[in-house]
Amino acid sequence: MISDIPEVFVNSLYLKIEIKIEKTSNKKSTKEYQFSFSGGGYLLDLQSNNVLSSLILSEEKKKYRNLDYSKLSTVLANHIYRMPLIDFQNLKKTIKNIPPINSIHRLSLFDFSNMQDVDSFLSILKGRGIKYSLNARLESLGTNRAEVVIFMDGEIADLKSLLSTLAAAKNDLQLEVIDTDNNLGVKFIKPQVPESL
């Protein structure tokens, strides 16, 4: 999705709200109309493609009396506009708590044994990268290679340093950092099984 977003909007949020309106009663003789309203929405971070918050609007039933049909669309539009306003306070809190991200990087993973290796690595990376507000998302997965997108408040040098620290650490996962001109990656090293006598 990142490649489909115009560059000017990459560091933006997208709010989508859907409201369902159902006419439940219509008495033309008394100019009385009754409607049911329901809906919901979500707030999406376009940079990371993560849903930051969601909202469910309470179902409401509204009855309008002595209302000319020509004014009905204006009355409905005003009500629809006001429906999510209360929830916007929670969205403001969510937006204030978004961790800063100033860079996006790609990381290739090679020679992992299974999906558990990938999940474990991503979990460790996110935990160790907390000071950079690091978040990682698996973008594609193949037999021997996976592509990961890294979002962080730091530069590529910070990511390389973090990966080197992980490779040097004594974890269940043994890793080797691959750093070439056009690719940054991590190779999983299979533990040596001692030969039986």
Buried (B, 14 or more C-beta within 10 A) or exposed (E): EEEEBEEEEEEEBBBEBEBEEEEEEEEEEEBBBBBBBBBBBBBBBBBBBEEBBBBEBEEEEBEBEEBEEEEBEEBBEEBBEEBBEEBEEEBEEEBEEBEEBEBBBEBBBBEBEEEEBBEBBBEBBEEBBEEBBBBBEBEEEEEEEBBBBBBBBBEEEBBBEBBEEBBEEEEEBBBEBBEEEEEBBBBBEEEEEEEEE
